[in-house]
Amino acid sequence: MVLPAIVAIWLLAGWGTETPSPGELLAAYRAELDAFRSEYGGARDLPDVRFFLFGMGGRVKYVYRDGRLINASTGALTREWAIRSDTIVPPEYVVAMGTAAGPVTIRENADAVWIEESGRSAALDGTRRPGEL
């Protein structure tokens, strides 16, 4: 339900010619959540705990929070960035970070969990297993 609405918002907003930014995707996602909640109700206030879990299916699980990527099974720190900002976009399986060295993106797709930085993309260990989005 959310993905078709995001695509509709994307097309209506004129984003069809270029890829929307993570901030625009997050705004569209939140607008869809607000529309759903106002139609069906049931929303509760929750604490603002910002994190994202990567690793669908049988893949190794990683937790992103505040510029740190941690192996969820072992607790080992996998990567760390000094971030200026970050945007978590749940329906896109993306965390986009702004760092002093440039943008860094962690993205999960059907192939693996990828870290994209400095023009390179590398799969995280244990994530090159088929998954479904």
SULTA-V353482 format. One record per backbone hydrogen bond with DSSP energy under -1.0 kcal/mol. NH is the residue of the N-H (numbers start at 0). CO is the residue of the C=O. E is the energy in kcal/mol with one decimal. If there is no record, write none. Layout:
NH/CO/E + NH/CO/E
//
This chain:
4/0/-1.3 + 5/1/-2.4 + 6/2/-2.5 + 7/3/-2.4 + 8/4/-2.7 + 9/5/-2.7 + 10/6/-2.5 + 11/7/-2.7 + 12/8/-2.2 + 13/10/-1.3 + 14/9/-2.5 + 24/20/-2.5 + 25/21/-2.5 + 26/22/-2.2 + 27/23/-2.2 + 28/24/-2.2 + 29/25/-2.7 + 30/26/-2.1 + 31/27/-2.1 + 32/28/-2.3 + 33/29/-2.6 + 34/30/-2.3 + 35/31/-2.5 + 36/32/-2.8 + 37/33/-2.4 + 38/34/-1.7 + 39/35/-2.9 + 40/36/-2.7 + 48/46/-1.7 + 51/63/-1.9 + 53/61/-3.3 + 58/55/-1.6 + 59/125/-1.8 + 61/53/-2.4 + 62/69/-2.9 + 63/51/-3.1 + 64/67/-2.3 + 67/64/-1.4 + 68/78/-2.8 + 69/62/-2.8 + 70/75/-2.8 + 71/60/-2.4 + 74/70/-2.7 + 77/68/-3.0 + 78/68/-1.5 + 80/66/-2.7 + 82/80/-1.1 + 83/97/-3.8 + 84/97/-1.3 + 86/95/-2.6 + 88/93/-2.9 + 91/88/-1.2 + 92/89/-1.4 + 93/88/-1.5 + 94/105/-2.5 + 95/86/-2.7 + 96/103/-3.6 + 97/84/-2.8 + 98/101/-1.0 + 101/98/-1.2 + 103/96/-2.3 + 104/115/-2.4 + 105/94/-2.8 + 106/113/-2.5 + 107/92/-2.2 + 108/111/-2.5 + 113/106/-3.5 + 114/121/-2.6 + 115/104/-3.3 + 116/119/-2.2 + 119/116/-2.1 + 121/114/-2.1 + 123/112/-2.8 + 126/123/-1.7 + 128/126/-2.2 + 130/109/-1.5
//
